[in-house]
Amino acid sequence: MGLWHESIIKCADNTGIIKACIVSLSRFRWGTANIGRVVRTNVRAKDKSYTGEKSPRGILVRSKEGMMRKDGSRIRFDENSFVVLANNKPKGTKIKGPLPYEVRHSVRNLSKWVF
């Protein structure tokens, strides 16, 4: 299935957000979000150094549910996490953990981190 509204997800970059809640699936009213989908989030836990907005946009980069690849293999991760976006570019300078190949097609500016 994927991640629904109000799912709690961790932040995979160094912006200062620790965890957030999905509030919008951007342009789609119903359904679920999976790897590579841009979502609107609400910050639930953050560091003192975070001075960004209360509800940033982000792209899902890891999901416990996983997804099927075109070659028939299935990829899944241990946690649900996202990367914060600002003007369609990642806001942080470092990304913690692996990034799947499918993310590259959603946001071109993340392609330098995907091998």
N, C-alpha and C positions, 0 to 999 in steps of 0.2 A: 504494500500500500504506500507507505511514505509517512511524512510528518504532517500533522494536522495543525489547525490554528491552536494557539496557546501551548504548543510543544516547547519545552525548555531545551536550548541548545548551547553548547560551549563555543567560545570564541577561539579561533585557531591562529590569530596573529597577535602582535604586540601593541595593540591600540590602548589597552587598559581595561577592556571589557572582560569580565570573567564568564558570565552567562547571560543569556537573553531569552526572550519569549517571542515566538512568531505571532505577529498580529495581522499580516496581510501577505497574500501570495502573489502580489503585483499583477494586476490586470485580470486575474481570474478570481471570481468570487468564491467558488466552491472547489473542492478537491484537495489533493495532497501535494506536498513538495518533495522532491527527491534531489539527488546529486546534480548540480549544475543549474538549479532554479534560483532566480533572484527573489528574495523575500524582504519584507519590512519587519523589523524587530523592535521590541521594547527592552531597554537595558534593565536587568534585574539585579545584577551584582557587578561592581566595578572597583578599580583601584582608585586611590586618591588622585593619581596623576591624570586620570581621564577627564578631559574637558570638552568632549565632543557633544553631539546632539543626543537627545533622549531616545529617539527612535530612528536609528540609522538603517540604511539598506545594506543587505549583505547577500552573498552567494553561498549556498550550501556546498560544502566540499567533502564532507564525510557523513555517512548515514549507517545506522545499525541495520536498517532494513536491507540495504544494498540495492544493486540493480544488475540487470542482465546486459552483457556486452554483445556486440554484433556477432562475435565469434562463438557465442553460446556459453561463455564462462560467466560466473557470477562474482561480483566484487562487493564486499561488505566490510565494515569497520567496527571498532569497539565502542565508538561514541558518535553522537550527532554534533557536528560543528560547522561553523560558518566563518567567512572572511568578510570584514567590513569594507564596503565600497563607498567611494566619494568621487563623483563625476566619472563613473564607470572605470575607476582605477582603484586598486587596493589602498586603503588608508594607512595600514601598517607597513613597516619595512621588512619584517621577518614573518614567515609563516611556520608554525610549529606542526610537525607531523607530515605524513604523506599527502599528496594531491593526486587524485585520479586523472586520467587522460581526458575524460569527458568534460571536465571543467573548462578546458581550453577553448571549446567551441562556444561557450556561453559568454565569457569575458575575455577578449583578446589580450588585454593587458596582464592577465595572469599567466599567459603562455610562457613567459620566461622562467617561471618556477616549475613548469611541467616538463618532464623530459620524455 
